[in-house]
């Protein structure tokens, strides 16, 4: 089972707060992107009015054309101007729709861009850090339970522990490690487990 959080309170608190921050960061930028989208979409109001006016005019001219067509003898000629006027009104309707579509495309693109870029960079950094720790901590927890894993944890501590941590060990640490001293092995293994925020329950033997 993967180790998702540290066992030591301080490291656990840092991880939990980092997770909460990332969630809040994502929610904030999604909200900001949506807010920007709504604000830009207000520019589509003239296009909506243009579409509504054009549709109303086209409907009126079409009705007038139909009525004119019903007039005997001259109906066809009388209806032609109304038909052309209806076509012009439909063009106004199409222009209004085009304006709304253009505003929608701009609003959507800007809304997504302003949300996705900050979320991507922070989320990627968080994910890389989190996955790296989970892999290392899960492996260390398995070694901690495995007989003989203390030697591998000790080796890892010697090769990867911060210098300031190694400086707290006895002066003859390297020599005692080479000699297989159980006490120094346990100390180094515990150093590696503490580095990862894990409790130092080591199976020896």
N, C-alpha and C positions, 0 to 999 in steps of 0.2 A: 504494500500500500504506500503510495507516495507521501512524503512528509510535506504537508502544505504550509505549516506554521512552525515557528520555533517553539521550544519547550521552556526556555527561560523567559521570565516576564518582560524584561526590558526589550529583548529582541522581538518577542511576540508583539509588544505594544507598537514598536516601530513599524513592523510589517502590517499590522492591522490599520494603523493610521495612514500608511502609504496606500493601502488598498482603498480606504475611505476617500482619500484625496483624489485618487485616480477616478473613482466613480463620480465624485462631485465635479471633477474637471470635465468628464464626459457629458454629464447632465448640463453643466453650465454652457458649454460650447454648442450643444444641441439646441438649448433654449435660445442662445444668441443667434444661431443660424436661422432658427424658425422666426424669431422676432424680426431679423433683417428681411426675410422672405415676405412677411406680412407687410412691413413698411414699404417695400418696393412694389408690392402688388397694388398698393393704393394708387400708383401711377396708371393702373389699368382702368381706373374709374371712367376717364374720358372715353376710352374705347368701348366700355360697356354702354355708356350713354349713346355713343355714336351708333353702336349696333342696334340698340333699342329704337332709336329714332329712325334709322334706316329701315328696320323691319316694319315699323308702324307705317311709314310712308309707302313702302312697297305694297303693303296690304291694302292701303286705301286706294292707291293708283290701280292695283289689280282689280279691285271691286268696281272702280269707275270704268275700267276697260270692259269688264264683263257687261256692265249695264249699257255702255255705249254700243257694244256689239249687238245687243238685242234690238237696237233701233232699226227699223226697216230701211232698206236701200242705202243709207249713209252710215250705218253702224260700223262697218269695217274701217272706213276712213276716220271716223271720229275716235275709234278705239286705239289707233296707232300712237298718237301722242301720249296717251295714258300708259301704253305698253312701254314706250321708251322711258317715260318718267319712272315706271316701276323698275326697269332695268338699272337706271341710275341710282335709285334708292337701294337696290340690292348691292350695288357696288359700294355704297356707303356702309352697308351692313358688313360686307366682306372686309372693308378697311378697318372697321371697328374690331372685328374678330382678329385680324392680323396684328393690330396694335396690342391687343390683350395677350396674344400668343407670344409676341416678342417680349413684352414685360414679364410674362410668366417664365420664359426661358432664362432671362437675365436674373430674375429673382431667385430661381431655383439654383442656377449655377453659382451665384454669389453666396447664397445660403449654405449650400453644400461645401463650397470652398472654405468659408470662414469657420465651419464646424470641423471638417475632416482633417485639415492640416494640423491644427494644434492637437487634436485627439490622436492622430497618427503618430506624431513625434513623441509625445509624452507616453502614449500607450505602448509604443515600440520599446522605448527605454525601460518602462516598467516591466514589460513582458520578458525582455531579455534578462533583466536582473532577477526577476522572480523565477523564471525557468532554470537559470543557472543555479540559484540557491536550492530550489527543490531537488534538482538532480544531485547536487553535492550532499545535501542533508539526508536525502533518502538513502544514498549509498553509504554515508557514514553511519546512519541508524542501522542498516543491515550489518555492517562490519562490527558495530558495537555488540550486536547479539550473537555474532558468529565466533566460534572458538578460533583463536589465532588472529582475529581481526585487529587486535591491539597493535601488533607489529606494523600492519599496513597503515593504521591511523597515525602511529608514531612517525613512520616514514613520510607520510603526507604533511605532518606538522613541521618536520625538519625542512621540507622542500617548499612549503607554501605559507607557513605562519609568518605574521609580521615580525620584523626584527625586534620591535619593542616587547613583543610577547616572549620571543626566544630569550631575550636578555634577562627575563625573570627566572630562567632555569639555571641550575648549577653550572659552574664553569666547565666541569668535565662532562657535560651532557653528551657531546658527540662521541667521546671515548667510551662512555658507559653504554651508549646506544649501540656502538659497534660490538661491544662485548655482550650485548643482549641482556643488560641489566633489567630485571622485571620492573623495578621501581621507576627507573627513568622511562621505560616503555609506557608504563601507565600514565606517568606525568605528561609525556608528549601526546599520547592519545587523548587525554583529557583536555589538553590545550587545543587540539583540533576540534574536539566536540564543542568546547566553549566558544570557539571562533564562529561556529555555525549556529550557536544558540541552543545546543542540545545538552541534555543532562548527561552527566558522566557515569552512566551505568555500563560498565565494561565487563564483558565475559572473558576471563583469562583462562589460561591452561592450554 
